[in-house]
Amino acid sequence: MILECQKVQKEFLQGQNKIEVLKGVNLCVDQGETVAILGVSGSGKSTLLSILSGIESPDRGSILFSDADITNYSQEQLTKIRSTSIGVIFQQFHLIEHLNALENVMLSLEILGDKNALERAKSLLTKVGLEGRFNHFPSQLSGGERQRVAIARAIAINPKLLLADEPSGSLDEETGQKVMDLLFDLVETEKMALILVTHEKKLASRCQRTLHLESGILHSEK
């Protein structure tokens, strides 16, 4: 088991109203397993992914990662886990604009003191088909190319778990298909677990298991 969350709840205040986004989410993911989470817009998919990555904290419930209870970890402890064991791919890429493609991928490796950061980054960018774009800045890349850089950056640390939030959502259909083909190939090659948040049933069907987030609770595929 790489990840387990039990009875995870999350609420937000909207004016004077309390909005229950997650009402008791239970989820178990095995090492190397691919899991899709389907849900309509506003169902709480991105909130759940933020909690699983440690970016946000649950109001109640517990989260175990690699058999360690990380529910009450400090932000420093959670940042360390993300920097070594959890890769995150966002829909909007979140690349650093003043760094070129190579530097964006190298950054997390350099922070970890990896002496092979340059070669690892070059190898990954080549794997995602960007061997001719090492020195290009995000503003000089297409949407598909930026997402490829983001994927290379996310797997650079060779994470145990990869979290992907609508990774093809801002791409056209053809580019999105190519990017997702690449992502699934890399997940299989690198033997990492994947949690994919999406609203596309066809894309979700590529995962080994599909769950639905409805009314703040995860349900197995119907």
Steps between C-alpha positions, in 0.01 A plus 500: 500500500647835393211724608201466729259767613218440745189711558661814356279807536548856377281806544519856368321814608310684228382819664304380803442156350708191567555292186583132556718405203627163624272313740701192589726382220659156525767398250771235476759489221753222454853549379504524121119521476324750272177652633269750332270730697203622300270782598318802366647847527485620861468152648822539700742302285774765505448557873550129564816495290636803688441318828662179375807699394521684833436840345179526705411336830184302573266627771446146622616153405844347447749454218768232489780509246742207479359377833578829677215710640563842345170658610658735753836552332633854489520685168876445507454124537236490225719706267779248552268212405386683185859574405606136529199271454194673349483656154218740412382597150266799480258591222655848471860370492639739769842522338742769617494757221857629537648149484540309175368146452822338619522721808135437591560124505839529673378722784353233729801277443744779582312574822552136595870530419485254212839516325346350188223761476608625158520157339176383662316811374638460149402133496144572613447786256624275223256229616211745470612607152655837588866436423500810279339723763745487791571875491149621421307694765134418576383800297677353196326161531156382389246378754582137424872567534453678833298206633778265387750707698265486799480121471879469477534724806246295698673167437855635529522394865376151405201531735317209656171676427400730215196726538356647179226765508324517160840486325349524151218736592654813345624326185328433169377143447787379280773652718326377814490146363874505425582642843290236678654219291836627615392527863369142518813369328721675755290382795536141381871534422584671830266264694332774703146525635271751330190682619341675205225757557285553193145554376562291186372142522705389201821619663403350836447161333874480434561461873476167679226629728245783476333677793230768499496798736136583563350705784837507673549122508699265276303218341623200301421493129134426439 
